[in-house]
Amino acid sequence: ELGQDMPFTSMSGSEVFSLEMSKTEALTQAFRKSIGVRILEETEVIEGEVVEIQVDTALGGEKGKEKTGRLTLVSLHEIDVINSRQQGFLALFTGDTGEIKSEVREQIDAKVAEWREEGRATIVPGVLFVDEVHMLDME
């Protein structure tokens, strides 16, 4: 069932040939746009009056402490783009992602796997719809 949180990517088979990148890279980016990562960001909030802050002193007790969490859904492709260059975040808005090195993807895959093991992330499988698929060759 398609829902609001399910990654959905639609593309045309002829689109692969018109992009200024290899066909393999175009398809890899489309696949990774269709795989979501739901990341749990936890924040610890401590309520009370601040009198003094000492970094080397541990807090005593659990009184006034509260953990809050926020779920963020991003695609593997978005993580790829952000980590592939210095101004990666801006590239998401301009659409100029270019080719992404396989080493970057391997590092991201390892980090996401680590987050999954720690319970900080879950994978959200999505849908890649390719119209005019007959335009793609067997390469």
C-alpha positions as CSV (number, residue, x, y, z in Angstrom):
1,E,0.0,0.0,0.0
2,L,1.4,3.4,-1.0
3,G,1.4,5.8,1.9
4,Q,2.7,9.3,2.6
5,D,6.0,7.9,4.0
6,M,6.6,5.5,1.2
7,P,9.3,6.7,-1.2
8,F,8.0,6.8,-4.8
9,T,10.1,7.6,-7.8
10,S,8.8,7.8,-11.3
11,M,10.9,8.1,-14.4
12,S,10.9,7.4,-18.1
13,G,13.1,4.9,-19.8
14,S,14.1,7.6,-22.4
15,E,15.1,9.9,-19.5
16,V,18.1,7.7,-18.8
17,F,19.6,8.5,-22.2
18,S,19.0,12.2,-22.0
19,L,20.8,12.7,-18.7
20,E,24.4,13.8,-18.7
21,M,25.7,10.7,-16.8
22,S,26.1,7.1,-17.4
23,K,23.0,4.9,-17.7
24,T,24.2,2.8,-14.7
25,E,24.6,5.9,-12.5
26,A,21.1,7.3,-13.6
27,L,19.5,4.0,-12.6
28,T,21.4,3.7,-9.4
29,Q,20.3,7.1,-8.4
30,A,16.7,6.3,-9.2
31,F,16.9,3.1,-7.1
32,R,18.4,4.9,-4.2
33,K,15.7,7.7,-4.4
34,S,13.2,4.8,-3.9
35,I,14.8,3.6,-0.7
36,G,14.0,5.6,2.4
37,V,15.8,5.7,5.7
38,R,13.8,6.7,8.8
39,I,16.2,8.1,11.3
40,L,15.4,8.5,14.9
41,E,17.0,11.7,16.4
42,E,16.9,11.6,20.2
43,T,17.4,14.7,22.3
44,E,17.8,14.8,26.0
45,V,16.1,17.8,27.6
46,I,17.1,18.7,31.1
47,E,14.6,21.1,32.9
48,G,15.6,23.3,35.7
49,E,17.5,26.5,36.6
50,V,21.0,26.7,35.3
51,V,23.3,27.9,38.0
52,E,26.7,26.6,36.8
53,I,27.8,24.4,34.0
54,Q,30.8,22.0,34.4
55,V,31.5,19.7,31.5
56,D,33.6,17.3,33.6
57,T,30.9,16.7,36.2
58,A,28.2,14.1,35.8
59,L,24.6,14.9,36.4
60,G,23.1,13.2,39.5
61,G,19.8,11.5,39.4
62,E,17.1,11.4,36.7
63,K,14.9,14.2,38.1
64,G,13.9,16.8,35.5
65,K,15.3,14.8,32.5
66,E,13.2,14.0,29.5
67,K,14.1,12.2,26.3
68,T,12.4,13.4,23.1
69,G,12.6,11.9,19.7
70,R,11.9,12.9,16.2
71,L,11.7,10.7,13.1
72,T,13.1,12.0,9.9
73,L,12.6,10.2,6.6
74,V,15.3,10.8,3.9
75,S,16.2,8.7,0.8
76,L,19.6,7.0,0.4
77,H,20.1,9.3,-2.6
78,E,19.7,12.4,-0.5
79,I,22.3,11.1,1.9
80,D,24.5,10.3,-1.0
81,V,24.3,13.8,-2.5
82,I,24.8,15.6,0.8
83,N,28.0,13.5,1.5
84,S,29.4,13.5,-2.0
85,R,30.5,17.2,-2.1
86,Q,31.1,20.2,0.1
87,Q,27.9,22.0,-1.0
88,G,25.9,18.7,-1.2
89,F,22.9,20.1,0.6
90,L,22.5,22.9,-2.0
91,A,22.8,20.3,-4.9
92,L,19.6,18.8,-3.6
93,F,17.8,22.0,-4.5
94,T,19.5,22.7,-7.8
95,G,19.2,19.1,-9.0
96,D,22.9,19.1,-10.1
97,T,23.9,15.9,-8.4
98,G,26.3,14.6,-11.0
99,E,28.0,11.2,-10.6
100,I,28.5,9.9,-7.1
101,K,31.6,7.8,-6.3
102,S,30.9,4.2,-5.2
103,E,33.2,4.7,-2.2
104,V,30.8,7.4,-0.9
105,R,27.9,5.0,-1.3
106,E,29.7,2.2,0.4
107,Q,30.5,4.5,3.4
108,I,26.9,5.6,3.6
109,D,25.6,2.0,3.4
110,A,28.0,1.0,6.2
111,K,26.8,4.0,8.4
112,V,23.1,3.2,7.7
113,A,23.7,-0.4,8.6
114,E,25.4,0.7,11.9
115,W,22.4,3.0,12.7
116,R,20.0,0.0,12.0
117,E,22.0,-2.2,14.4
118,E,21.8,0.6,17.1
119,G,18.1,0.9,16.5
120,R,18.5,4.5,15.3
121,A,17.2,3.9,11.8
122,T,14.9,1.7,9.8
123,I,14.8,1.0,6.0
124,V,11.6,2.0,4.2
125,P,11.3,0.2,0.9
126,G,9.7,2.2,-1.8
127,V,8.6,2.0,-5.4
128,L,10.5,2.8,-8.6
129,F,8.1,3.2,-11.6
130,V,9.9,3.2,-15.0
131,D,7.6,4.2,-17.8
132,E,8.7,3.3,-21.4
133,V,10.9,0.5,-19.9
134,H,11.3,-0.9,-23.4
135,M,13.6,2.0,-24.2
136,L,16.2,0.6,-21.9
137,D,18.7,-1.8,-23.4
138,M,20.0,-5.0,-21.9
139,E,23.4,-3.4,-20.8
